[in-house]
Amino acid sequence: MQALVTLPGLESFLIGECKRCGIRVEGVEDGWALTGDDARGAVGRIGTLRALAEVVWSGPAEQLPSRLPSAERLWFEGQVINGGARCEAVRHAVLRACGVPQSVQPDGLPGTLAIVNRQGLALVGEALAWGLERRRSYRVALMARSLNPTMARAMAMASRARPGDVFLDPFCGSGTVLAERALLGACRLIGRDADTGAVDAASRTLASLCLSTPRDPGSEAAVTAPDADIRVGDARALDLPDGAVSAVAMNPPFGHRFGRAEDNADLYPRALREAARVLCPRGRLVILTGDRRHLRQALRACGPLWRVRSEARVYLGGLEPTLGVYDRTEAAPPPRREPEID
């Protein structure tokens, strides 16, 4: 049996991609899915897949240290642990049982994956593919706030990607969400960011999608040059006409590592109103944020403009942000606001 590892909270997206690739899923846990099929041939086509492992053992985390094989070959995937006291105790027990783990084997793969999920279930497996979220060939212009591409793929999928979409990311950063949407099929991409460095990075990211040959074995196939409009812009006052886009995906500042929480009290409602203005009726909005308080306040401030499709917590680098999906109603759009001059 094999384990398909994703970010905890993105299991439904992983299952959807497995179905598209013809991979039968036999079980789902927090952070991974189990399959009896040989999935190695499909790893480059599953964008929400972080690692593929041949399962050696799975069971309660308390039993993990006594079950570990080949201690000197172990790689402990600590990012899947949510930092709770119980999981931290397991982590220390694993490290005591294994000594100091080597990071990777000469071929770039860890010998053995030991993963403990948020529910205290452990999985030990021989790695078949590892670090798939870092092997995207377009990742040539990373920034400190570049989004994990596994998360970006889920956001692009949640936007209900369809041919002919006009897809907007008003906080585009280095362009990871835009790139993942381009990999799902032809569309028009619009990216805006207040940071000129981010605009340059996003432009280089999308330009790198035009490679005629993928850089990494098993990575995504090359795509044609995307139809993209990337420029400096303010998410609170976009330079776009009413109803111009069919989908919006945004990853605004959480107010933790980037930005300030007090600034989000103004940023979030204005950004959501602008998204409602530029979206066509029944268009789709996808938001990833760790600032749930200001997101909820912004949704209330927008009144009838948004209908909740789904809201779920995911685990991302020690944080548990909300991935929210909302449909634009047919309520009248808010009036256009001109950009403010600081």
TORKOL-139161 format. One record per residue (C-alpha): residue number from 1; residue in three letters; x, y, z. Coordinates in Angstrom, 2 decimals. Example, Ala and Ser with C-alpha at 12.3 -4.5 7.8 and 13.67 -1.06 7.14 Angstrom:
TORKOL-139161
[r 1 "ALA" [12.30 -4.50 7.80]] [r 2 "SER" [13.67 -1.06 7.14]] 
//
This chain:
TORKOL-139161
[r 1 "MET" [0.00 0.00 0.00]] [r 2 "GLN" [1.19 3.52 -0.77]] [r 3 "ALA" [0.60 6.83 1.00]] [r 4 "LEU" [-0.03 10.02 -0.95]] [r 5 "VAL" [0.97 12.86 1.38]] [r 6 "THR" [-0.54 16.35 1.16]] [r 7 "LEU" [-0.97 19.34 3.46]] [r 8 "PRO" [-3.41 18.47 6.26]] [r 9 "GLY" [-6.78 19.93 5.27]] [r 10 "LEU" [-6.31 19.45 1.51]] [r 11 "GLU" [-7.34 15.78 1.36]] [r 12 "SER" [-10.45 16.49 -0.75]] [r 13 "PHE" [-8.33 18.24 -3.40]] [r 14 "LEU" [-5.87 15.34 -3.43]] [r 15 "ILE" [-8.72 12.86 -3.89]] [r 16 "GLY" [-10.10 14.93 -6.76]] [r 17 "GLU" [-6.77 14.88 -8.56]] [r 18 "CYS" [-6.38 11.16 -7.93]] [r 19 "LYS" [-9.75 10.54 -9.59]] [r 20 "ARG" [-8.68 12.64 -12.55]] [r 21 "CYS" [-5.51 10.56 -12.86]] [r 22 "GLY" [-7.33 7.24 -12.48]] [r 23 "ILE" [-5.77 6.42 -9.09]] [r 24 "ARG" [-8.03 4.48 -6.72]] [r 25 "VAL" [-8.04 5.89 -3.17]] [r 26 "GLU" [-8.63 3.23 -0.52]] [r 27 "GLY" [-8.48 5.31 2.66]] [r 28 "VAL" [-8.09 8.91 3.83]] [r 29 "GLU" [-6.52 10.30 6.99]] [r 30 "ASP" [-5.57 13.78 8.13]] [r 31 "GLY" [-2.67 14.66 5.82]] [r 32 "TRP" [-2.56 11.65 3.52]] [r 33 "ALA" [-4.53 9.22 1.36]] [r 34 "LEU" [-3.84 5.51 0.92]] [r 35 "THR" [-3.89 3.65 -2.37]] [r 36 "GLY" [-3.01 0.17 -3.51]] [r 37 "ASP" [-2.11 1.31 -7.01]] [r 38 "ASP" [1.34 2.25 -8.21]] [r 39 "ALA" [1.05 6.04 -8.29]] [r 40 "ARG" [4.63 6.82 -9.27]] [r 41 "GLY" [3.74 7.48 -12.89]] [r 42 "ALA" [1.21 10.13 -11.90]] [r 43 "VAL" [3.15 12.15 -9.32]] [r 44 "GLY" [3.96 14.91 -11.79]] [r 45 "ARG" [0.25 15.41 -12.54]] [r 46 "ILE" [-0.98 15.70 -8.95]] [r 47 "GLY" [-0.34 19.27 -7.87]] [r 48 "THR" [-1.50 18.80 -4.27]] [r 49 "LEU" [0.91 15.92 -3.65]] [r 50 "ARG" [3.93 16.55 -1.39]] [r 51 "ALA" [5.36 13.04 -1.12]] [r 52 "LEU" [4.71 9.44 -2.12]] [r 53 "ALA" [5.73 6.60 0.20]] [r 54 "GLU" [5.45 2.83 0.37]] [r 55 "VAL" [3.72 2.21 3.71]] [r 56 "VAL" [5.74 0.14 6.18]] [r 57 "TRP" [3.56 0.64 9.25]] [r 58 "SER" [0.74 2.85 10.51]] [r 59 "GLY" [-0.80 3.09 13.96]] [r 60 "PRO" [-1.05 5.16 17.16]] [r 61 "ALA" [1.76 7.66 17.54]] [r 62 "GLU" [2.68 6.28 20.99]] [r 63 "GLN" [3.83 3.06 19.34]] [r 64 "LEU" [5.95 4.79 16.69]] [r 65 "PRO" [9.45 4.81 18.31]] [r 66 "SER" [9.47 1.04 18.84]] [r 67 "ARG" [8.40 0.46 15.23]] [r 68 "LEU" [10.96 2.61 13.46]] [r 69 "PRO" [13.17 0.81 10.93]] [r 70 "SER" [16.76 1.74 10.05]] [r 71 "ALA" [17.15 4.61 12.47]] [r 72 "GLU" [20.10 6.13 10.62]] [r 73 "ARG" [17.98 6.47 7.46]] [r 74 "LEU" [15.04 8.24 9.05]] [r 75 "TRP" [13.65 11.59 7.97]] [r 76 "PHE" [11.13 12.98 10.45]] [r 77 "GLU" [8.54 15.19 8.79]] [r 78 "GLY" [7.98 17.62 11.67]] [r 79 "GLN" [5.93 20.15 9.68]] [r 80 "VAL" [2.92 17.86 9.76]] [r 81 "ILE" [2.82 18.12 13.56]] [r 82 "ASN" [0.70 20.95 14.93]] [r 83 "GLY" [2.96 21.78 17.88]] [r 84 "GLY" [0.68 20.42 20.60]] [r 85 "ALA" [2.26 19.02 23.76]] [r 86 "ARG" [1.27 15.43 22.89]] [r 87 "CYS" [2.77 15.62 19.40]] [r 88 "GLU" [5.89 17.33 20.70]] [r 89 "ALA" [6.42 14.47 23.15]] [r 90 "VAL" [6.16 12.02 20.26]] [r 91 "ARG" [8.64 14.05 18.26]] [r 92 "HIS" [11.22 13.92 21.07]] [r 93 "ALA" [10.64 10.18 21.49]] [r 94 "VAL" [11.25 9.66 17.77]] [r 95 "LEU" [14.43 11.70 17.83]] [r 96 "ARG" [15.69 9.76 20.86]] [r 97 "ALA" [14.91 6.47 19.13]] [r 98 "CYS" [16.62 7.47 15.90]] [r 99 "GLY" [19.47 9.69 16.93]] [r 100 "VAL" [20.19 12.61 14.60]] [r 101 "PRO" [18.39 11.94 11.30]] [r 102 "GLN" [20.08 12.54 7.97]] [r 103 "SER" [18.26 15.07 5.85]] [r 104 "VAL" [18.28 13.22 2.53]] [r 105 "GLN" [19.91 10.28 0.80]] [r 106 "PRO" [22.41 10.78 -2.07]] [r 107 "ASP" [19.61 10.40 -4.60]] [r 108 "GLY" [17.71 13.29 -3.02]] [r 109 "LEU" [15.16 11.11 -1.22]] [r 110 "PRO" [14.85 10.47 2.50]] [r 111 "GLY" [15.17 6.76 3.23]] [r 112 "THR" [12.17 6.54 5.54]] [r 113 "LEU" [9.36 9.00 6.20]] [r 114 "ALA" [7.88 9.13 9.71]] [r 115 "ILE" [4.77 11.31 9.75]] [r 116 "VAL" [2.52 12.06 12.73]] [r 117 "ASN" [-0.71 13.83 11.85]] [r 118 "ARG" [-2.83 16.15 13.96]] [r 119 "GLN" [-4.99 13.26 15.15]] [r 120 "GLY" [-2.02 11.40 16.63]] [r 121 "LEU" [-1.90 8.75 13.92]] [r 122 "ALA" [1.57 7.82 12.71]] [r 123 "LEU" [2.71 6.52 9.35]] [r 124 "VAL" [6.13 5.10 8.48]] [r 125 "GLY" [6.98 4.60 4.83]] [r 126 "GLU" [9.82 4.14 2.38]] [r 127 "ALA" [9.99 7.32 0.28]] [r 128 "LEU" [9.28 6.89 -3.43]] [r 129 "ALA" [9.05 10.62 -4.20]] [r 130 "TRP" [9.74 13.51 -1.88]] [r 131 "GLY" [9.50 17.31 -1.83]] [r 132 "LEU" [7.19 17.40 -4.86]] [r 133 "GLU" [5.85 20.83 -3.88]] [r 134 "ARG" [9.38 22.23 -4.28]] [r 135 "ARG" [10.00 20.75 -7.73]] [r 136 "ARG" [7.82 23.09 -9.81]] [r 137 "SER" [9.92 24.23 -12.76]] [r 138 "TYR" [8.39 27.72 -12.70]] [r 139 "ARG" [9.81 28.53 -9.22]] [r 140 "VAL" [12.56 30.84 -10.42]] [r 141 "ALA" [11.64 34.01 -8.50]] [r 142 "LEU" [10.87 33.11 -4.90]] [r 143 "MET" [10.19 35.72 -2.22]] [r 144 "ALA" [9.97 35.51 1.56]] [r 145 "ARG" [6.18 35.38 1.34]] [r 146 "SER" [5.95 32.99 -1.63]] [r 147 "LEU" [3.04 30.61 -1.12]] [r 148 "ASN" [3.54 26.85 -0.88]] [r 149 "PRO" [2.63 25.57 -4.40]] [r 150 "THR" [0.59 22.69 -2.95]] [r 151 "MET" [-1.62 25.26 -1.26]] [r 152 "ALA" [-1.67 27.41 -4.39]] [r 153 "ARG" [-2.85 24.43 -6.48]] [r 154 "ALA" [-5.74 23.85 -4.07]] [r 155 "MET" [-6.72 27.52 -4.30]] [r 156 "ALA" [-6.65 27.37 -8.10]] [r 157 "MET" [-8.77 24.20 -8.05]] [r 158 "ALA" [-11.24 25.74 -5.59]] [r 159 "SER" [-11.78 28.66 -7.98]] [r 160 "ARG" [-13.73 26.24 -10.20]] [r 161 "ALA" [-11.23 26.45 -13.03]] [r 162 "ARG" [-12.93 26.46 -16.43]] [r 163 "PRO" [-11.78 27.22 -19.99]] [r 164 "GLY" [-12.02 30.90 -20.82]] [r 165 "ASP" [-11.78 32.08 -17.21]] [r 166 "VAL" [-10.50 35.53 -16.39]] [r 167 "PHE" [-8.61 34.79 -13.18]] [r 168 "LEU" [-7.48 37.54 -10.80]] [r 169 "ASP" [-5.04 37.45 -7.89]] [r 170 "PRO" [-5.00 40.95 -6.32]] [r 171 "PHE" [-2.19 39.97 -3.88]] [r 172 "CYS" [-0.17 38.03 -6.44]] [r 173 "GLY" [3.23 38.06 -4.73]] [r 174 "SER" [5.67 35.96 -6.75]] [r 175 "GLY" [2.83 34.54 -8.87]] [r 176 "THR" [2.50 31.04 -7.45]] [r 177 "VAL" [-1.32 30.99 -7.49]] [r 178 "LEU" [-1.37 32.42 -11.03]] [r 179 "ALA" [1.10 29.77 -12.20]] [r 180 "GLU" [-0.92 26.94 -10.66]] [r 181 "ARG" [-4.08 28.23 -12.33]] [r 182 "ALA" [-2.25 28.37 -15.68]] [r 183 "LEU" [-1.26 24.72 -15.24]] [r 184 "LEU" [-4.95 23.77 -14.87]] [r 185 "GLY" [-5.86 25.05 -18.33]] [r 186 "ALA" [-6.01 28.04 -20.64]] [r 187 "CYS" [-7.35 31.26 -19.14]] [r 188 "ARG" [-6.56 34.97 -18.90]] [r 189 "LEU" [-4.49 35.80 -15.84]] [r 190 "ILE" [-4.56 39.14 -14.03]] [r 191 "GLY" [-2.15 39.80 -11.19]] [r 192 "ARG" [-1.87 42.88 -9.02]] [r 193 "ASP" [0.41 43.66 -6.10]] [r 194 "ALA" [1.42 46.86 -4.33]] [r 195 "ASP" [5.07 45.71 -4.26]] [r 196 "THR" [7.03 46.38 -7.45]] [r 197 "GLY" [9.44 43.56 -6.55]] [r 198 "ALA" [6.52 41.14 -6.36]] [r 199 "VAL" [5.24 42.24 -9.77]] [r 200 "ASP" [8.68 41.59 -11.29]] [r 201 "ALA" [8.86 38.18 -9.58]] [r 202 "ALA" [5.38 37.20 -10.78]] [r 203 "SER" [6.22 38.21 -14.33]] [r 204 "ARG" [9.34 36.04 -14.27]] [r 205 "THR" [7.39 33.15 -12.74]] [r 206 "LEU" [4.84 33.17 -15.54]] [r 207 "ALA" [7.51 33.61 -18.19]] [r 208 "SER" [9.19 30.44 -16.91]] [r 209 "LEU" [6.04 28.43 -17.71]] [r 210 "CYS" [6.93 28.73 -21.40]] [r 211 "LEU" [9.74 26.18 -21.17]] [r 212 "SER" [9.62 23.68 -24.00]] [r 213 "THR" [10.91 20.89 -21.73]] [r 214 "PRO" [10.19 20.39 -18.02]] [r 215 "ARG" [13.28 20.86 -15.84]] [r 216 "ASP" [12.63 18.00 -13.44]] [r 217 "PRO" [11.71 14.39 -14.21]] [r 218 "GLY" [8.06 13.86 -13.37]] [r 219 "SER" [7.32 17.59 -13.12]] [r 220 "GLU" [4.45 19.35 -14.83]] [r 221 "ALA" [4.36 19.42 -18.62]] [r 222 "ALA" [5.31 22.65 -20.32]] [r 223 "VAL" [2.46 25.01 -21.13]] [r 224 "THR" [2.06 27.69 -23.75]] [r 225 "ALA" [2.76 31.31 -22.83]] [r 226 "PRO" [-0.08 32.39 -20.54]] [r 227 "ASP" [-2.23 35.38 -21.44]] [r 228 "ALA" [-1.25 37.50 -18.44]] [r 229 "ASP" [-1.59 41.10 -17.26]] [r 230 "ILE" [0.71 41.64 -14.28]] [r 231 "ARG" [1.22 45.12 -12.88]] [r 232 "VAL" [1.38 47.22 -9.73]] [r 233 "GLY" [-2.07 47.69 -8.22]] [r 234 "ASP" [-4.07 48.19 -5.05]] [r 235 "ALA" [-6.44 45.38 -4.04]] [r 236 "ARG" [-8.64 48.02 -2.37]] [r 237 "ALA" [-9.13 49.99 -5.62]] [r 238 "LEU" [-8.47 47.86 -8.69]] [r 239 "ASP" [-7.95 49.28 -12.19]] [r 240 "LEU" [-10.57 46.91 -13.64]] [r 241 "PRO" [-14.15 47.48 -14.81]] [r 242 "ASP" [-17.19 46.04 -13.07]] [r 243 "GLY" [-17.80 42.34 -13.72]] [r 244 "ALA" [-14.53 41.91 -15.64]] [r 245 "VAL" [-13.34 38.64 -14.07]] [r 246 "SER" [-14.87 35.22 -13.45]] [r 247 "ALA" [-12.71 34.06 -10.51]] [r 248 "VAL" [-10.62 35.69 -7.79]] [r 249 "ALA" [-8.11 33.97 -5.53]] [r 250 "MET" [-6.30 35.94 -2.85]] [r 251 "ASN" [-3.82 35.36 -0.07]] [r 252 "PRO" [-3.91 38.66 1.86]] [r 253 "PRO" [-1.53 39.38 4.76]] [r 254 "PHE" [-2.36 37.30 7.82]] [r 255 "GLY" [-1.16 40.03 10.16]] [r 256 "HIS" [1.39 37.65 11.72]] [r 257 "ARG" [4.55 37.20 9.67]] [r 258 "PHE" [3.57 39.83 7.12]] [r 259 "GLY" [1.43 42.90 7.60]] [r 260 "ARG" [-0.23 44.04 10.82]] [r 261 "ALA" [-3.51 42.73 12.19]] [r 262 "GLU" [-4.78 46.26 12.87]] [r 263 "ASP" [-4.31 47.16 9.19]] [r 264 "ASN" [-6.49 44.22 8.16]] [r 265 "ALA" [-9.53 45.88 9.73]] [r 266 "ASP" [-9.49 48.29 6.77]] [r 267 "LEU" [-7.80 46.10 4.14]] [r 268 "TYR" [-10.09 43.07 4.27]] [r 269 "PRO" [-13.53 44.70 3.81]] [r 270 "ARG" [-12.25 46.99 1.06]] [r 271 "ALA" [-10.53 44.15 -0.76]] [r 272 "LEU" [-13.66 41.99 -0.56]] [r 273 "ARG" [-15.84 44.83 -1.86]] [r 274 "GLU" [-13.49 45.37 -4.79]] [r 275 "ALA" [-13.45 41.65 -5.51]] [r 276 "ALA" [-17.26 41.74 -5.54]] [r 277 "ARG" [-17.24 44.70 -7.91]] [r 278 "VAL" [-14.89 43.18 -10.50]] [r 279 "LEU" [-16.40 39.67 -10.30]] [r 280 "CYS" [-19.27 38.72 -12.55]] [r 281 "PRO" [-22.46 37.40 -10.86]] [r 282 "ARG" [-21.99 33.80 -9.68]] [r 283 "GLY" [-18.23 34.24 -9.94]] [r 284 "ARG" [-16.03 32.47 -7.42]] [r 285 "LEU" [-13.83 33.95 -4.67]] [r 286 "VAL" [-11.15 31.91 -2.86]] [r 287 "ILE" [-9.36 33.34 0.19]] [r 288 "LEU" [-6.55 31.94 2.30]] [r 289 "THR" [-6.03 33.79 5.57]] [r 290 "GLY" [-5.01 33.23 9.14]] [r 291 "ASP" [-6.90 36.35 10.26]] [r 292 "ARG" [-10.33 34.78 10.69]] [r 293 "ARG" [-11.64 37.63 12.84]] [r 294 "HIS" [-11.17 40.29 10.21]] [r 295 "LEU" [-12.31 37.95 7.44]] [r 296 "ARG" [-15.63 37.37 9.22]] [r 297 "GLN" [-16.01 41.07 9.93]] [r 298 "ALA" [-15.35 41.85 6.27]] [r 299 "LEU" [-17.93 39.30 5.09]] [r 300 "ARG" [-20.53 40.83 7.43]] [r 301 "ALA" [-19.64 44.32 6.19]] [r 302 "CYS" [-20.20 43.20 2.59]] [r 303 "GLY" [-23.77 42.16 3.43]] [r 304 "PRO" [-25.47 40.13 0.66]] [r 305 "LEU" [-22.56 40.20 -1.80]] [r 306 "TRP" [-21.13 36.77 -0.84]] [r 307 "ARG" [-22.60 33.32 -0.33]] [r 308 "VAL" [-20.46 30.86 1.63]] [r 309 "ARG" [-19.56 27.76 -0.35]] [r 310 "SER" [-17.10 26.22 2.12]] [r 311 "GLU" [-14.65 27.14 4.87]] [r 312 "ALA" [-11.95 24.76 6.09]] [r 313 "ARG" [-8.79 24.96 8.15]] [r 314 "VAL" [-5.54 23.73 6.66]] [r 315 "TYR" [-2.12 23.24 8.18]] [r 316 "LEU" [0.58 25.38 6.61]] [r 317 "GLY" [4.05 25.83 8.06]] [r 318 "GLY" [3.00 25.95 11.71]] [r 319 "LEU" [-0.13 28.02 11.04]] [r 320 "GLU" [-3.72 26.84 10.58]] [r 321 "PRO" [-5.27 29.35 8.18]] [r 322 "THR" [-8.78 29.18 6.77]] [r 323 "LEU" [-9.35 28.34 3.12]] [r 324 "GLY" [-12.65 30.04 2.30]] [r 325 "VAL" [-14.64 29.62 -0.91]] [r 326 "TYR" [-17.46 32.08 -1.68]] [r 327 "ASP" [-19.82 32.66 -4.58]] [r 328 "ARG" [-20.66 36.16 -5.78]] [r 329 "THR" [-24.38 36.78 -5.54]] [r 330 "GLU" [-26.36 38.87 -8.00]] [r 331 "ALA" [-26.64 41.77 -5.56]] [r 332 "ALA" [-25.70 45.16 -7.01]] [r 333 "PRO" [-21.93 45.70 -6.95]] [r 334 "PRO" [-20.51 48.37 -4.64]] [r 335 "PRO" [-19.60 51.70 -6.27]] [r 336 "ARG" [-16.15 52.03 -7.74]] [r 337 "ARG" [-13.58 53.66 -5.46]] [r 338 "GLU" [-10.57 55.54 -6.74]] [r 339 "PRO" [-7.14 54.68 -5.31]] [r 340 "GLU" [-6.10 56.80 -2.34]] [r 341 "ILE" [-2.94 58.87 -2.55]] [r 342 "ASP" [-0.77 58.41 0.52]] 
//
